[in-house]
Amino acid sequence: MNELIAKTGRVSLTGQFKCPPAEVPFIRKALERHIVLTRQEPGCLHFDVSEDAETVGLFHVTELFVDGAAFEHHGTRTRESQWWKASGHLPRAFTVKQL
């Protein structure tokens, strides 16, 4: 977890990740389960991943968690998931904010 994020107060993440065009079908498939599992996490208020309409392989991410503890739990779960095995190598540009 970002050490600047407190355990209390909402936490948002916005940004994007990019994959090679040849990986897009595989990433789409892996995302299906990842989105379902994330939305079921305690403390997840919003989680959305959408494909860019113009750039193949570019995905936009928005997340909102009730607090830093829920955000940290999400990060831990994600790093142990099939999603991370499929996408961990992809470049990400995320901004995390305490609200």
N, CA, C and O atoms as a printed pandas DataFrame, in Angstrom:
     atom_number atom_name residue_name chain_id  residue_number  x_coord  y_coord  z_coord
0              1         N          MET        A               1    0.844   -1.185    0.000
1              2        CA          MET        A               1    0.000    0.000    0.000
2              3         C          MET        A               1    0.884    1.241    0.000
3              4         O          MET        A               1    1.982    1.247    0.557
4              5         N          ASN        A               2    0.384    2.276   -0.630
5              6        CA          ASN        A               2    1.070    3.556   -0.610
6              7         C          ASN        A               2    1.134    4.029    0.845
7              8         O          ASN        A               2    0.096    4.156    1.494
8              9         N          GLU        A               3    2.307    4.283    1.353
9             10        CA          GLU        A               3    2.454    4.623    2.765
10            11         C          GLU        A               3    1.850    5.977    3.122
11            12         O          GLU        A               3    1.716    6.295    4.303
12            13         N          LEU        A               4    1.485    6.772    2.136
13            14        CA          LEU        A               4    0.843    8.056    2.404
14            15         C          LEU        A               4   -0.655    7.921    2.608
15            16         O          LEU        A               4   -1.319    8.871    3.023
16            17         N          ILE        A               5   -1.194    6.726    2.312
17            18        CA          ILE        A               5   -2.630    6.498    2.451
18            19         C          ILE        A               5   -2.932    6.031    3.873
19            20         O          ILE        A               5   -2.397    5.023    4.334
20            21         N          ALA        A               6   -3.785    6.770    4.551
21            22        CA          ALA        A               6   -4.186    6.409    5.908
22            23         C          ALA        A               6   -5.173    5.254    5.873
23            24         O          ALA        A               6   -5.769    4.961    4.836
24            25         N          LYS        A               7   -5.336    4.611    6.999
25            26        CA          LYS        A               7   -6.279    3.494    7.090
26            27         C          LYS        A               7   -7.728    3.979    7.020
27            28         O          LYS        A               7   -8.614    3.213    6.641
28            29         N          THR        A               8   -7.979    5.224    7.376
29            30        CA          THR        A               8   -9.338    5.753    7.347
30            31         C          THR        A               8   -9.462    6.785    6.238
31            32         O          THR        A               8   -8.468    7.371    5.808
32            33         N          GLY        A               9  -10.685    7.005    5.779
33            34        CA          GLY        A               9  -10.944    7.941    4.690
34            35         C          GLY        A               9  -10.936    7.232    3.348
35            36         O          GLY        A               9  -10.122    6.340    3.110
36            37         N          ARG        A              10  -11.823    7.625    2.495
37            38        CA          ARG        A              10  -11.939    6.986    1.180
38            39         C          ARG        A              10  -10.652    7.117    0.371
39            40         O          ARG        A              10   -9.891    8.075    0.508
40            41         N          VAL        A              11  -10.443    6.110   -0.477
41            42        CA          VAL        A              11   -9.265    6.080   -1.335
42            43         C          VAL        A              11   -9.718    5.857   -2.767
43            44         O          VAL        A              11  -10.506    4.953   -3.046
44            45         N          SER        A              12   -9.214    6.687   -3.674
45            46        CA          SER        A              12   -9.528    6.517   -5.091
46            47         C          SER        A              12   -8.256    6.203   -5.871
47            48         O          SER        A              12   -7.157    6.626   -5.514
48            49         N          LEU        A              13   -8.446    5.462   -6.928
49            50        CA          LEU        A              13   -7.370    5.174   -7.865
50            51         C          LEU        A              13   -7.919    5.444   -9.247
51            52         O          LEU        A              13   -9.009    4.985   -9.589
52            53         N          THR        A              14   -7.177    6.179  -10.036
53            54        CA          THR        A              14   -7.536    6.409  -11.436
54            55         C          THR        A              14   -6.282    6.215  -12.270
55            56         O          THR        A              14   -5.163    6.407  -11.794
56            57         N          GLY        A              15   -6.484    5.838  -13.504
57            58        CA          GLY        A              15   -5.338    5.697  -14.384
58            59         C          GLY        A              15   -5.608    4.751  -15.521
59            60         O          GLY        A              15   -6.748    4.533  -15.933
60            61         N          GLN        A              16   -4.518    4.192  -16.018
61            62        CA          GLN        A              16   -4.646    3.329  -17.179
62            63         C          GLN        A              16   -3.532    2.297  -17.212
63            64         O          GLN        A              16   -2.494    2.449  -16.568
64            65         N          PHE        A              17   -3.776    1.254  -17.972
65            66        CA          PHE        A              17   -2.737    0.291  -18.290
66            67         C          PHE        A              17   -2.837   -0.027  -19.770
67            68         O          PHE        A              17   -3.875    0.182  -20.400
68            69         N          LYS        A              18   -1.751   -0.531  -20.308
69            70        CA          LYS        A              18   -1.686   -0.784  -21.742
70            71         C          LYS        A              18   -1.145   -2.183  -21.977
71            72         O          LYS        A              18   -0.234   -2.642  -21.289
72            73         N          CYS        A              19   -1.728   -2.850  -22.968
73            74        CA          CYS        A              19   -1.229   -4.156  -23.364
74            75         C          CYS        A              19   -1.058   -4.201  -24.876
75            76         O          CYS        A              19   -1.709   -3.450  -25.602
76            77         N          PRO        A              20   -0.190   -5.074  -25.346
77            78        CA          PRO        A              20   -0.033   -5.214  -26.796
78            79         C          PRO        A              20   -1.354   -5.674  -27.422
79            80         O          PRO        A              20   -2.091   -6.438  -26.799
80            81         N          PRO        A              21   -1.660   -5.229  -28.625
81            82        CA          PRO        A              21   -2.918   -5.614  -29.275
82            83         C          PRO        A              21   -3.159   -7.129  -29.304
83            84         O          PRO        A              21   -4.301   -7.575  -29.190
84            85         N          ALA        A              22   -2.111   -7.907  -29.452
85            86        CA          ALA        A              22   -2.277   -9.362  -29.500
86            87         C          ALA        A              22   -2.750   -9.939  -28.172
87            88         O          ALA        A              22   -3.320  -11.030  -28.142
88            89         N          GLU        A              23   -2.520   -9.220  -27.073
89            90        CA          GLU        A              23   -2.928   -9.700  -25.746
90            91         C          GLU        A              23   -4.335   -9.249  -25.355
91            92         O          GLU        A              23   -4.866   -9.724  -24.351
92            93         N          VAL        A              24   -4.941   -8.361  -26.105
93            94        CA          VAL        A              24   -6.241   -7.794  -25.725
94            95         C          VAL        A              24   -7.292   -8.872  -25.445
95            96         O          VAL        A              24   -7.953   -8.787  -24.411
96            97         N          PRO        A              25   -7.486   -9.879  -26.301
97            98        CA          PRO        A              25   -8.514  -10.895  -25.993
98            99         C          PRO        A              25   -8.240  -11.624  -24.677
99           100         O          PRO        A              25   -9.170  -11.907  -23.922
100          101         N          PHE        A              26   -6.993  -11.925  -24.402
101          102        CA          PHE        A              26   -6.610  -12.610  -23.170
102          103         C          PHE        A              26   -6.868  -11.714  -21.956
103          104         O          PHE        A              26   -7.372  -12.180  -20.934
104          105         N          ILE        A              27   -6.525  -10.437  -22.070
105          106        CA          ILE        A              27   -6.741   -9.489  -20.975
106          107         C          ILE        A              27   -8.233   -9.282  -20.731
107          108         O          ILE        A              27   -8.669   -9.227  -19.581
108          109         N          ARG        A              28   -9.007   -9.170  -21.788
109          110        CA          ARG        A              28  -10.467   -9.035  -21.620
110          111         C          ARG        A              28  -11.018  -10.201  -20.821
111          112         O          ARG        A              28  -11.814  -10.005  -19.903
112          113         N          LYS        A              29  -10.606  -11.403  -21.159
113          114        CA          LYS        A              29  -11.098  -12.608  -20.479
114          115         C          LYS        A              29  -10.685  -12.601  -19.008
115          116         O          LYS        A              29  -11.502  -12.880  -18.131
116          117         N          ALA        A              30   -9.431  -12.286  -18.740
117          118        CA          ALA        A              30   -8.945  -12.250  -17.359
118          119         C          ALA        A              30   -9.652  -11.161  -16.554
119          120         O          ALA        A              30   -9.887  -11.332  -15.358
120          121         N          LEU        A              31   -9.989  -10.056  -17.192
121          122        CA          LEU        A              31  -10.667   -8.944  -16.511
122          123         C          LEU        A              31  -12.057   -9.324  -16.029
123          124         O          LEU        A              31  -12.499   -8.847  -14.984
124          125         N          GLU        A              32  -12.745  -10.168  -16.766
125          126        CA          GLU        A              32  -14.111  -10.544  -16.385
126          127         C          GLU        A              32  -14.164  -11.004  -14.936
127          128         O          GLU        A              32  -14.967  -10.492  -14.155
128          129         N          ARG        A              33  -13.333  -11.949  -14.572
129          130        CA          ARG        A              33  -13.325  -12.495  -13.208
130          131         C          ARG        A              33  -12.775  -11.471  -12.212
131          132         O          ARG        A              33  -13.282  -11.341  -11.098
132          133         N          HIS        A              34  -11.744  -10.754  -12.622
133          134        CA          HIS        A              34  -11.142   -9.759  -11.729
134          135         C          HIS        A              34  -12.164   -8.691  -11.331
135          136         O          HIS        A              34  -12.226   -8.297  -10.167
136          137         N          ILE        A              35  -12.943   -8.234  -12.268
137          138        CA          ILE        A              35  -13.954   -7.210  -11.976
138          139         C          ILE        A              35  -15.004   -7.754  -11.011
139          140         O          ILE        A              35  -15.368   -7.082  -10.046
140          141         N          VAL        A              36  -15.486   -8.954  -11.265
141          142        CA          VAL        A              36  -16.493   -9.569  -10.378
142          143         C          VAL        A              36  -15.940   -9.694   -8.956
143          144         O          VAL        A              36  -16.597   -9.293   -7.996
144          145         N          LEU        A              37  -14.732  -10.251   -8.825
145          146        CA          LEU        A              37  -14.148  -10.446   -7.492
146          147         C          LEU        A              37  -13.897   -9.124   -6.780
147          148         O          LEU        A              37  -14.135   -9.015   -5.577
148          149         N          THR        A              38  -13.427   -8.133   -7.499
149          150        CA          THR        A              38  -13.150   -6.842   -6.873
150          151         C          THR        A              38  -14.430   -6.189   -6.386
151          152         O          THR        A              38  -14.471   -5.661   -5.274
152          153         N          ARG        A              39  -15.459   -6.216   -7.187
153          154        CA          ARG        A              39  -16.724   -5.588   -6.781
154          155         C          ARG        A              39  -17.351   -6.279   -5.580
155          156         O          ARG        A              39  -18.180   -5.684   -4.891
156          157         N          GLN        A              40  -16.973   -7.519   -5.317
157          158        CA          GLN        A              40  -17.482   -8.258   -4.162
158          159         C          GLN        A              40  -16.656   -8.023   -2.900
159          160         O          GLN        A              40  -17.064   -8.437   -1.814
160          161         N          GLU        A              41  -15.521   -7.376   -3.022
161          162        CA          GLU        A              41  -14.660   -7.139   -1.861
162          163         C          GLU        A              41  -15.339   -6.207   -0.867
163          164         O          GLU        A              41  -15.994   -5.242   -1.261
164          165         N          PRO        A              42  -15.182   -6.498    0.431
165          166        CA          PRO        A              42  -15.684   -5.562    1.432
166          167         C          PRO        A              42  -14.981   -4.211    1.255
167          168         O          PRO        A              42  -13.757   -4.157    1.133
168          169         N          GLY        A              43  -15.730   -3.162    1.241
169          170        CA          GLY        A              43  -15.139   -1.836    1.135
170          171         C          GLY        A              43  -14.987   -1.295   -0.263
171          172         O          GLY        A              43  -14.579   -0.146   -0.434
172          173         N          CYS        A              44  -15.304   -2.090   -1.276
173          174        CA          CYS        A              44  -15.232   -1.586   -2.647
174          175         C          CYS        A              44  -16.525   -0.827   -2.947
175          176         O          CYS        A              44  -17.613   -1.402   -2.915
176          177         N          LEU        A              45  -16.396    0.451   -3.235
177          178        CA          LEU        A              45  -17.556    1.275   -3.570
178          179         C          LEU        A              45  -17.751    1.395   -5.081
179          180         O          LEU        A              45  -18.875    1.532   -5.564
180          181         N          HIS        A              46  -16.659    1.342   -5.807
181          182        CA          HIS        A              46  -16.722    1.480   -7.266
182          183         C          HIS        A              46  -15.474    0.836   -7.857
183          184         O          HIS        A              46  -14.367    1.001   -7.344
184          185         N          PHE        A              47  -15.675    0.106   -8.936
185          186        CA          PHE        A              47  -14.543   -0.477   -9.662
186          187         C          PHE        A              47  -14.953   -0.618  -11.107
187          188         O          PHE        A              47  -15.913   -1.322  -11.424
188          189         N          ASP        A              48  -14.223    0.055  -11.990
189          190        CA          ASP        A              48  -14.553   -0.022  -13.410
190          191         C          ASP        A              48  -13.282   -0.025  -14.238
191          192         O          ASP        A              48  -12.334    0.712  -13.966
192          193         N          VAL        A              49  -13.288   -0.872  -15.252
193          194        CA          VAL        A              49  -12.203   -0.913  -16.232
194          195         C          VAL        A              49  -12.865   -0.842  -17.596
195          196         O          VAL        A              49  -13.740   -1.650  -17.911
196          197         N          SER        A              50  -12.453    0.118  -18.402
197          198        CA          SER        A              50  -13.040    0.257  -19.730
198          199         C          SER        A              50  -11.930    0.388  -20.771
199          200         O          SER        A              50  -10.848    0.909  -20.504
200          201         N          GLU        A              51  -12.242   -0.102  -21.959
201          202        CA          GLU        A              51  -11.285    0.000  -23.058
202          203         C          GLU        A              51  -11.395    1.371  -23.711
203          204         O          GLU        A              51  -12.490    1.911  -23.863
204          205         N          ASP        A              52  -10.274    1.914  -24.087
205          206        CA          ASP        A              52  -10.244    3.170  -24.808
206          207         C          ASP        A              52  -10.897    2.984  -26.177
207          208         O          ASP        A              52  -10.648    1.984  -26.850
208          209         N          ALA        A              53  -11.713    3.917  -26.583
209          210        CA          ALA        A              53  -12.443    3.812  -27.842
210          211         C          ALA        A              53  -11.545    3.987  -29.063
211          212         O          ALA        A              53  -11.905    3.569  -30.164
212          213         N          GLU        A              54  -10.390    4.596  -28.876
213          214        CA          GLU        A              54   -9.537    4.889  -30.023
214          215         C          GLU        A              54   -8.215    4.135  -30.045
215          216         O          GLU        A              54   -7.655    3.903  -31.116
216          217         N          THR        A              55   -7.713    3.752  -28.887
217          218        CA          THR        A              55   -6.394    3.126  -28.815
218          219         C          THR        A              55   -6.527    1.667  -28.393
219          220         O          THR        A              55   -6.900    1.373  -27.257
220          221         N          VAL        A              56   -6.226    0.767  -29.301
221          222        CA          VAL        A              56   -6.313   -0.667  -29.005
222          223         C          VAL        A              56   -5.289   -1.019  -27.930
223          224         O          VAL        A              56   -4.115   -0.664  -28.032
224          225         N          GLY        A              57   -5.750   -1.719  -26.903
225          226        CA          GLY        A              57   -4.865   -2.166  -25.828
226          227         C          GLY        A              57   -4.747   -1.208  -24.665
227          228         O          GLY        A              57   -4.048   -1.498  -23.694
228          229         N          LEU        A              58   -5.419   -0.069  -24.744
229          230        CA          LEU        A              58   -5.386    0.902  -23.652
230          231         C          LEU        A              58   -6.666    0.748  -22.835
231          232         O          LEU        A              58   -7.768    0.782  -23.382
232          233         N          PHE        A              59   -6.513    0.578  -21.523
233          234        CA          PHE        A              59   -7.642    0.381  -20.617
234          235         C          PHE        A              59   -7.600    1.453  -19.536
235          236         O          PHE        A              59   -6.535    1.773  -19.009
236          237         N          HIS        A              60   -8.765    2.007  -19.211
237          238        CA          HIS        A              60   -8.893    3.030  -18.174
238          239         C          HIS        A              60   -9.482    2.386  -16.920
239          240         O          HIS        A              60  -10.395    1.563  -16.998
240          241         N          VAL        A              61   -8.949    2.773  -15.770
241          242        CA          VAL        A              61   -9.334    2.172  -14.495
242          243         C          VAL        A              61   -9.788    3.269  -13.537
243          244         O          VAL        A              61   -9.137    4.305  -13.410
244          245         N          THR        A              62  -10.918    3.028  -12.863
245          246        CA          THR        A              62  -11.356    3.887  -11.764
246          247         C          THR        A              62  -11.771    2.990  -10.607
247          248         O          THR        A              62  -12.506    2.019  -10.787
248          249         N          GLU        A              63  -11.294    3.326   -9.437
249          250        CA          GLU        A              63  -11.590    2.544   -8.238
250          251         C          GLU        A              63  -11.915    3.501   -7.102
251          252         O          GLU        A              63  -11.400    4.618   -7.048
252          253         N          LEU        A              64  -12.774    3.050   -6.196
253          254        CA          LEU        A              64  -13.057    3.801   -4.983
254          255         C          LEU        A              64  -13.305    2.806   -3.858
255          256         O          LEU        A              64  -14.131    1.903   -3.981
256          257         N          PHE        A              65  -12.576    2.986   -2.760
257          258        CA          PHE        A              65  -12.705    2.116   -1.596
258          259         C          PHE        A              65  -13.055    2.949   -0.375
259          260         O          PHE        A              65  -12.712    4.130   -0.303
260          261         N          VAL        A              66  -13.739    2.336    0.588
261          262        CA          VAL        A              66  -14.196    3.071    1.768
262          263         C          VAL        A              66  -13.054    3.620    2.599
263          264         O          VAL        A              66  -13.197    4.654    3.252
264          265         N          ASP        A              67  -11.910    2.929    2.581
265          266        CA          ASP        A              67  -10.775    3.396    3.376
266          267         C          ASP        A              67   -9.486    2.726    2.908
267          268         O          ASP        A              67   -9.486    1.877    2.017
268          269         N          GLY        A              68   -8.396    3.136    3.537
269          270        CA          GLY        A              68   -7.093    2.604    3.182
270          271         C          GLY        A              68   -6.961    1.120    3.442
271          272         O          GLY        A              68   -6.263    0.420    2.709
272          273         N          ALA        A              69   -7.625    0.630    4.478
273          274        CA          ALA        A              69   -7.566   -0.804    4.777
274          275         C          ALA        A              69   -8.208   -1.621    3.651
275          276         O          ALA        A              69   -7.674   -2.656    3.252
276          277         N          ALA        A              70   -9.338   -1.163    3.145
277          278        CA          ALA        A              70  -10.014   -1.867    2.042
278          279         C          ALA        A              70   -9.166   -1.783    0.773
279          280         O          ALA        A              70   -9.081   -2.751    0.017
280          281         N          PHE        A              71   -8.545   -0.638    0.540
281          282        CA          PHE        A              71   -7.669   -0.476   -0.619
282          283         C          PHE        A              71   -6.469   -1.410   -0.517
283          284         O          PHE        A              71   -6.078   -2.035   -1.503
284          285         N          GLU        A              72   -5.891   -1.506    0.668
285          286        CA          GLU        A              72   -4.750   -2.395    0.895
286          287         C          GLU        A              72   -5.160   -3.855    0.689
287          288         O          GLU        A              72   -4.425   -4.630    0.077
288          289         N          HIS        A              73   -6.326   -4.222    1.200
289          290        CA          HIS        A              73   -6.828   -5.593    1.017
290          291         C          HIS        A              73   -6.958   -5.904   -0.475
291          292         O          HIS        A              73   -6.583   -6.989   -0.918
292          293         N          HIS        A              74   -7.482   -4.965   -1.239
293          294        CA          HIS        A              74   -7.627   -5.165   -2.677
294          295         C          HIS        A              74   -6.261   -5.414   -3.321
295          296         O          HIS        A              74   -6.117   -6.327   -4.135
296          297         N          GLY        A              75   -5.284   -4.627   -2.970
297          298        CA          GLY        A              75   -3.953   -4.803   -3.530
298          299         C          GLY        A              75   -3.350   -6.157   -3.197
299          300         O          GLY        A              75   -2.726   -6.792   -4.047
300          301         N          THR        A              76   -3.536   -6.594   -1.970
301          302        CA          THR        A              76   -3.023   -7.903   -1.555
302          303         C          THR        A              76   -3.721   -9.023   -2.303
303          304         O          THR        A              76   -3.072   -9.942   -2.804
304          305         N          ARG        A              77   -5.039   -8.948   -2.379
305          306        CA          ARG        A              77   -5.787   -9.987   -3.087
306          307         C          ARG        A              77   -5.396  -10.014   -4.562
307          308         O          ARG        A              77   -5.208  -11.081   -5.146
308          309         N          THR        A              78   -5.278   -8.844   -5.148
309          310        CA          THR        A              78   -4.946   -8.764   -6.568
310          311         C          THR        A              78   -3.596   -9.407   -6.856
311          312         O          THR        A              78   -3.458  -10.135   -7.839
312          313         N          ARG        A              79   -2.602   -9.151   -6.018
313          314        CA          ARG        A              79   -1.251   -9.681   -6.268
314          315         C          ARG        A              79   -1.206  -11.208   -6.177
315          316         O          ARG        A              79   -0.251  -11.826   -6.647
316          317         N          GLU        A              80   -2.214  -11.811   -5.587
317          318        CA          GLU        A              80   -2.264  -13.266   -5.451
318          319         C          GLU        A              80   -3.256  -13.895   -6.428
319          320         O          GLU        A              80   -3.578  -15.077   -6.302
320          321         N          SER        A              81   -3.740  -13.129   -7.390
321          322        CA          SER        A              81   -4.826  -13.593   -8.255
322          323         C          SER        A              81   -4.367  -14.011   -9.644
323          324         O          SER        A              81   -3.242  -13.736  -10.062
324          325         N          GLN        A              82   -5.265  -14.677  -10.339
325          326        CA          GLN        A              82   -5.031  -15.017  -11.740
326          327         C          GLN        A              82   -4.882  -13.745  -12.578
327          328         O          GLN        A              82   -4.115  -13.710  -13.540
328          329         N          TRP        A              83   -5.622  -12.709  -12.202
329          330        CA          TRP        A              83   -5.522  -11.441  -12.922
330          331         C          TRP        A              83   -4.076  -10.941  -12.924
331          332         O          TRP        A              83   -3.559  -10.528  -13.962
332          333         N          TRP        A              84   -3.433  -10.980  -11.765
333          334        CA          TRP        A              84   -2.065  -10.485  -11.676
334          335         C          TRP        A              84   -1.117  -11.354  -12.497
335          336         O          TRP        A              84   -0.184  -10.847  -13.121
336          337         N          LYS        A              85   -1.355  -12.648  -12.495
337          338        CA          LYS        A              85   -0.525  -13.536  -13.314
338          339         C          LYS        A              85   -0.658  -13.186  -14.793
339          340         O          LYS        A              85    0.313  -13.279  -15.544
340          341         N          ALA        A              86   -1.845  -12.787  -15.209
341          342        CA          ALA        A              86   -2.088  -12.436  -16.612
342          343         C          ALA        A              86   -1.608  -11.029  -16.959
343          344         O          ALA        A              86   -1.198  -10.776  -18.091
344          345         N          SER        A              87   -1.657  -10.116  -15.992
345          346        CA          SER        A              87   -1.434   -8.706  -16.326
346          347         C          SER        A              87   -0.294   -8.024  -15.580
347          348         O          SER        A              87    0.003   -6.861  -15.851
348          349         N          GLY        A              88    0.338   -8.706  -14.665
349          350        CA          GLY        A              88    1.361   -8.076  -13.826
350          351         C          GLY        A              88    2.507   -7.441  -14.595
351          352         O          GLY        A              88    3.165   -6.530  -14.092
352          353         N          HIS        A              89    2.747   -7.908  -15.792
353          354        CA          HIS        A              89    3.853   -7.384  -16.608
354          355         C          HIS        A              89    3.493   -6.116  -17.380
355          356         O          HIS        A              89    4.367   -5.478  -17.968
356          357         N          LEU        A              90    2.223   -5.754  -17.381
357          358        CA          LEU        A              90    1.785   -4.614  -18.194
358          359         C          LEU        A              90    2.127   -3.281  -17.525
359          360         O          LEU        A              90    2.032   -3.159  -16.304
360          361         N          PRO        A              91    2.526   -2.280  -18.320
361          362        CA          PRO        A              91    2.788   -0.955  -17.749
362          363         C          PRO        A              91    1.499   -0.293  -17.261
363          364         O          PRO        A              91    0.470   -0.310  -17.937
364          365         N          ARG        A              92    1.590    0.282  -16.085
365          366        CA          ARG        A              92    0.449    0.940  -15.458
366          367         C          ARG        A              92    0.832    2.372  -15.097
367          368         O          ARG        A              92    1.974    2.654  -14.732
368          369         N          ALA        A              93   -0.142    3.263  -15.207
369          370        CA          ALA        A              93    0.022    4.656  -14.790
370          371         C          ALA        A              93   -1.190    5.005  -13.942
371          372         O          ALA        A              93   -2.234    5.400  -14.462
372          373         N          PHE        A              94   -1.039    4.855  -12.618
373          374        CA          PHE        A              94   -2.144    5.057  -11.692
374          375         C          PHE        A              94   -1.841    6.207  -10.739
375          376         O          PHE        A              94   -0.693    6.446  -10.365
376          377         N          THR        A              95   -2.897    6.908  -10.360
377          378        CA          THR        A              95   -2.822    7.931   -9.329
378          379         C          THR        A              95   -3.726    7.508   -8.191
379          380         O          THR        A              95   -4.902    7.212   -8.404
380          381         N          VAL        A              96   -3.184    7.476   -6.982
381          382        CA          VAL        A              96   -3.945    7.101   -5.796
382          383         C          VAL        A              96   -4.100    8.346   -4.936
383          384         O          VAL        A              96   -3.138    9.073   -4.688
384          385         N          LYS        A              97   -5.340    8.580   -4.482
385          386        CA          LYS        A              97   -5.614    9.766   -3.656
386          387         C          LYS        A              97   -6.428    9.383   -2.439
387          388         O          LYS        A              97   -7.314    8.530   -2.498
388          389         N          GLN        A              98   -6.109   10.033   -1.336
389          390        CA          GLN        A              98   -6.915    9.945   -0.115
390          391         C          GLN        A              98   -7.958   11.035   -0.211
391          392         O          GLN        A              98   -7.613   12.197   -0.423
392          393         N          LEU        A              99   -9.225   10.689   -0.061
393          394        CA          LEU        A              99  -10.302   11.682   -0.180
394          395         C          LEU        A              99  -10.773   12.150    1.174
395          396         O          LEU        A              99  -11.673   12.985    1.260
